[in-house]
Amino acid sequence: MTKRLTCDVVVVGAGMVGAASALYAARAGLEVVLVDRGPVAGGTTGAGEGNVLVSDKEPGPELELALLSGRLWADVAAEPGVAEAIEYDVKGGVVVASGAAGLSALEGLAGRQRAAGVETVPLGPDELHDVEPHLVKGLAGGVLYPQDAQVMPTLAAAHLVRLARGAGASLRTGRPVTEVLRTTDGAVRGVRTPQGDIHAPAVVNAAGTWGGELAALAGTSLPVLPRRGFVLVTEPLPPRTVRHKVYAADYVADVASDSAALQTSPVVEGTSAGPVLIGSSRERVGFDRSFSLPVARALAAGATRLFPFLSRVRAMRGYLGFRPYMPDHLPAIGPDARVPGLFHACGHEGAGIGLATGTGHLIAQALTEKSPDLDLTLFRPDRFSEEGV
């Protein structure tokens, strides 16, 4: 007979956002059970690049969340042994423009970001090569973002889970949630899995691209859709061959686009282990896991336009993942007014790794009925519902 578990909160989804939600809820004194149908970081997190960025965000609620998350990532990394364990690297980002019009738009964005608290350093054509010696010649200029950072996604998620367990949380992997249990008046009372029920007065939906399905199990809706992206991985190169995360200014427009069609813009960054990661592509094709040679070729072509030396470097492998896309490009964070006891922490698209700590922190504040550090109004889970207020 399966023993019934009882706790204060069930967090569904052991990716980066779920791991962070479990960590901060446990540190807030709640008894937490973290469940996932697969392993830790088995979904979007494991297919990510590990970006912790402010450079790609327009001023507004997402940038505020990114700044909060960046501070919290730094706090986590400052704990003994953590920075090395998660490969935390505040290497900065460099955004480049090929022509005068693109540079003017980039400088305008940087000015607005600077007013919102982002560190920005304008770079002329010669200064670009001081910070990235292998960049292509002839670029109009760019902007350096010293706050941009990177973690190794699977290691970081696993370590956040380890920290959460150290704070008293428990982990249950290989347990798909088949039902969200509710009382006769509709309030959450836990989840059902094939291994048994887990009873709790609160459930956090951190299911990533499957967040809409979990919301439906709770009798509500959340318009999360998968947006496929590919990454190429090169052979190992000498350390700091590519020193920063480097991308073209049109990447920001691609992130904000509503188009379902394929979009690619060059994004190149080195890793502490040596390989260079090459992105970025975005397309809405459902959960189609087919490898696309045209996408791989487009990514390679974009990367070699930025860094010509890469034409002589071998791509060792490619991988794909699905980003949890929301129609307005903002995640759902906080309580769902339609289902008492249901909280959402999903829909971060490609920014979930960077935004995870801030999201987890805000979820913990909501669970403990504390005033949140950020206004959650624009993140309301019911904002797409006709009944939302």
Steps between C-alpha positions, in 0.01 A plus 500: 500500500634844402547739787326834457730799527392828656687830475445876473562531125555275200722647228437328166801510269865449591649731241680817602186696592355213701831441676523869593138504616564199721818657638350834599179345632702261717720782624182690588415218739250307290496121469553443127473200270649548152362257240580434136398233255865471390839590647621836629557737203353244261307752290566855382771563762719216377482634145590858595816707474491621860450870430452745785439813295387860528627609158212355296216652703312822443427711811191371675393212723722234340811717537409571862471125555833445323677754723352340813594154374854608417551622856360175639718287268800694631388429858463129426837488325664671799416205724804277561584281203192591297656719228736220398231234526260679263769660276371848583680748275427874494668537161281779365318531170591689186227606258624615159351698213613474140381842381421852618123448526539184705753668727270796558217265601733300725631813671142618556413169665814514712409849616156385613650197671758716675222719641343181637815393684698302242873553459584581138830593332488635142764354269636652180630282214856488636384441856300198385823327410655591835229297676455233226818474287355243258189695402451579133636834382274779380228499765356840586529452874329339794420500871663304781271375779724407798212345700426221252600161639478128431454178694522137389125418495486139614764551768328816623155340517640197681679724747189709571317174570785395729474831686121461523538152646751640745229744609256214557332450160453149359534391137283246315611435140338260255156603629270647237214705642178349369256714695492815710290413804239754601244543774125516434524880485779484241804575715823307443575218741798332333590286200456139392784292355521130409709454814238659724339828601688794646271719707568872539299822512719651225630380163757691294482447124864509387441254218655714226369419153249264661366775726179526299430131549553525874273805516233299319532222759417765759192607305638823357703620203840645419599568136850349509635378165832333411742707290778283357862610501828342386852540635825391334801398710852528361811304580688631808696818441762678713350688797361847423517460124153653516501702819136611534154409383499674164194556287363722228255774595215336307496216756299725735232544232486123441448436872204741501347375175157337492571317175468123489738485202867413526724786614876484543744761625864436588586441864849375589652433841788308647477267797739425783537146365625626161222437244323798344121504501327633188136609477238626465190369324132530589197339340163368613464148365339329798716231658664395172845372597625456144852622437500776238808525279386837354481645852845364586640654181337835578647499851846413371481770232395764752778403741771516232377844395575621852813289554662401168748265672208268584489390136811294584349351819306176509147482639501185712128476566170683505206479734153645523257599769157654541458838664170564682359786292225734623309735265618818674853367572457532877494200733212414727613554859286488811163378623223408257187688608286237327625203703578562869833345595634482142813702424675532165870539426531430129498652152846661511578397141880504453572702816396250766849416619590863555162591652469190719639638824282811494196292409565252781550783747172666397312169515628443853381846598157430350477163675580659835270798432780752514501818296692414181818684409356564152150592388351175369206663321640459149603140578146402612422145380139590422583801282401312183167389642180690430421454866833652608481823693 
